[in-house]
Each structure stands twice: as structure tokens, then as C-alpha cells.
């Protein structure tokens, strides 16, 4: 084998090694960016902050607050506002074709549904919340239960 051939074989080996290294770095970089996700922040129609994070396949950590109006079930008094934080929706939820739906059903007939659509660097959606709450006591000394509900929209941009 002549010297020129040995140099050419060694050069090819270095090129292959370099190509494998570049490919490995590209794959690691893609995995890191996909797992890190995009952070979104915005506001509800009522002006409360909205934050969440997306990955390629999920929505994580949706947080906001809504103002629900509670109507007494035992008296004819008008409804009163109740500030209700939505912070329990922390586990990942499926994101498919830019759409997601977060649902939560808890004690005391609590029902929360958050829907959203993520398009490039913006997102928007709706929030529906309903629950029961003790509003105090009636003049007769009975518990005054309230049925509370909130419906609002939200918008967010990539932070």
C-alpha cells in the first residue's frame, strides 16, 4: 500500500468520525430543545396571568386564576364573586395538532375544563369552572351553599 493510499484511508476515517460526531450533537440538541419546550405567558379576559409550557407532545403546568360568581341555593340574594386559582393542572396533558384539553373533576362537584389551541408563537382558548362553596349561614342558622361558575377566554404568547 503506498503512502498516498494510507493518507486517503486515514482521511476517510477522520471524516466518518467527524460526521458521526456532528450527527450525535444534532440529535442531542434536538432532544434537549424538545424536552425543554416553549414557555407561554398571557392573560385571561379578566386580566389574570396565564402561564404554561409545551413540548412536542404535551402541555404542562397550566396556571391561572378566574373569578367565579357564586349564587346562593337557599336564598334569593344576588351572586357574589369568588377568586378561584387554577394551579392543580400540573401533570402533562396531550397536545395533538396544536390542540389540548385539560380536565379536572374534584370533590364538591368541582369541574374544570381548559381548552386551547397553540399556533407557532401564540395560543388561545377557553376556561370553564364550576364548583360548590359554603357561603356562610342563612338567618335560620342553616348552611348557605353556593353554586359557583366561571367562563372566560385566555390568550398567550411564547415567552
C-alpha positions as CSV (number, residue, x, y, z in Angstrom):
1,X,0.0,0.0,0.0
2,X,1.5,3.3,-1.0
3,X,1.7,6.4,1.3
4,X,-1.0,8.3,-0.7
5,X,-3.5,5.4,-0.2
6,X,-2.8,5.3,3.6
7,X,-3.3,9.0,3.9
8,X,-6.6,8.8,1.9
9,X,-7.8,5.9,4.1
10,X,-6.9,7.8,7.3
11,X,-8.6,10.9,6.0
12,X,-11.8,9.0,5.3
13,X,-11.8,7.5,8.8
14,X,-11.5,11.1,10.3
15,X,-14.3,12.3,8.0
16,X,-16.6,9.4,9.1
17,X,-15.7,10.1,12.8
18,X,-16.5,13.8,12.3
19,X,-19.8,13.1,10.6
20,X,-20.8,10.7,13.4
21,X,-19.9,13.4,16.0
22,X,-21.9,16.1,14.2
23,X,-24.9,13.8,13.8
24,X,-24.8,12.9,17.5
25,X,-24.6,16.5,18.6
26,X,-27.6,17.4,16.3
27,X,-29.7,14.5,17.8
28,X,-28.8,15.6,21.4
29,X,-29.5,19.2,20.6
30,X,-32.9,18.3,19.2
31,X,-33.8,16.2,22.2
32,X,-32.8,18.9,24.6
33,X,-34.9,21.5,22.8
34,X,-37.9,19.2,22.6
35,X,-37.8,18.3,26.2
36,X,-37.2,21.9,27.4
37,X,-40.3,23.1,25.5
38,X,-41.7,26.5,25.0
39,X,-42.9,28.8,27.7
40,X,-46.1,30.7,27.1
41,X,-47.5,33.6,29.1
42,X,-50.5,35.8,28.7
43,X,-53.8,36.8,30.3
44,X,-57.4,35.8,30.8
45,X,-60.2,38.1,29.6
46,X,-60.4,39.2,33.3
47,X,-56.8,40.2,33.3
48,X,-55.3,37.4,35.4
49,X,-51.9,35.9,34.3
50,X,-51.8,32.7,32.3
51,X,-48.6,30.6,32.1
52,X,-47.9,27.1,30.8
53,X,-45.2,25.1,28.9
54,X,-45.4,23.0,25.8
55,X,-43.3,20.2,24.5
56,X,-43.7,18.5,21.1
57,X,-46.5,16.3,22.5
58,X,-47.8,17.8,25.7
59,X,-48.9,20.9,27.7
60,X,-47.5,21.1,31.3
61,X,-48.2,23.4,34.2
62,X,-51.1,25.5,33.1
63,X,-51.7,28.1,35.8
64,X,-54.2,31.0,36.0
65,X,-57.0,32.4,38.2
66,X,-60.6,33.1,37.3
67,X,-63.4,35.0,39.0
68,X,-66.4,32.7,39.6
69,X,-69.8,34.0,40.6
70,X,-71.5,32.1,43.3
71,X,-75.3,32.1,43.6
72,X,-76.9,31.0,46.8
73,X,-79.1,27.9,46.7
74,X,-81.1,28.8,49.8
75,X,-81.8,32.5,49.3
76,X,-82.6,34.9,46.6
77,X,-79.6,37.0,47.2
78,X,-77.6,38.1,44.2
79,X,-74.4,36.3,43.2
80,X,-71.1,37.3,44.6
81,X,-67.6,36.9,43.1
82,X,-65.1,34.3,44.3
83,X,-61.5,34.3,43.2
84,X,-60.5,30.7,42.2
85,X,-56.9,29.8,41.4
86,X,-56.3,27.1,38.8
87,X,-53.0,25.6,39.9
88,X,-53.8,21.9,40.2
89,X,-53.4,21.2,36.5
90,X,-49.7,20.4,36.6
91,X,-49.3,17.0,35.1
92,X,-48.6,16.7,31.3
93,X,-51.6,16.6,29.1
94,X,-51.7,15.6,25.4
95,X,-51.0,18.2,22.7
96,X,-52.1,17.0,19.3
97,X,-52.2,19.1,16.1
98,X,-51.8,22.2,18.4
99,X,-54.9,21.5,20.4
100,X,-55.3,20.5,24.0
101,X,-58.0,19.9,26.6
102,X,-57.3,19.8,30.3
103,X,-60.0,18.4,32.5
104,X,-60.2,18.1,36.3
105,X,-63.0,16.7,38.4
106,X,-62.7,17.0,42.1
107,X,-64.6,16.9,45.4
108,X,-67.7,19.0,46.0
109,X,-68.7,18.7,42.3
110,X,-65.7,20.7,41.1
111,X,-65.3,20.6,37.4
112,X,-62.6,22.4,35.4
113,X,-62.1,22.3,31.7
114,X,-59.4,24.3,29.9
115,X,-59.2,24.1,26.1
116,X,-56.6,25.6,23.9
117,X,-55.0,26.0,20.5
118,X,-51.3,26.6,20.1
119,X,-50.2,28.1,16.7
120,X,-46.5,28.8,16.3
121,X,-45.8,31.6,18.9
122,X,-49.3,32.3,20.1
123,X,-52.1,30.4,21.9
124,X,-55.7,30.9,23.0
125,X,-58.5,29.1,24.5
126,X,-61.4,28.9,26.9
127,X,-61.8,28.0,30.6
128,X,-65.0,26.6,32.3
129,X,-65.1,26.2,36.1
130,X,-68.0,25.1,38.3
131,X,-68.0,24.1,42.0
132,X,-70.0,24.3,45.2
133,X,-69.0,26.5,48.1
134,X,-70.3,27.3,51.6
135,X,-71.3,31.0,51.6
136,X,-72.0,31.2,55.3
137,X,-75.2,30.6,57.2
138,X,-78.8,31.6,56.5
139,X,-80.8,33.7,59.0
140,X,-82.3,30.5,60.2
141,X,-78.8,29.0,61.0
142,X,-78.6,26.7,58.0
143,X,-75.6,26.4,55.8
144,X,-75.9,28.6,52.8
145,X,-74.4,26.7,49.9
146,X,-73.5,28.5,46.7
147,X,-73.2,27.2,43.1
148,X,-70.2,28.9,41.6
149,X,-69.2,29.1,37.9
150,X,-66.8,30.9,35.6
151,X,-66.4,31.0,31.9
152,X,-63.7,33.1,30.3
153,X,-61.2,33.1,27.4
154,X,-57.4,33.5,27.5
155,X,-54.6,34.4,25.2
156,X,-50.8,33.8,25.4
157,X,-47.6,34.4,23.5
158,X,-44.4,32.4,23.5
159,X,-42.2,34.0,26.2
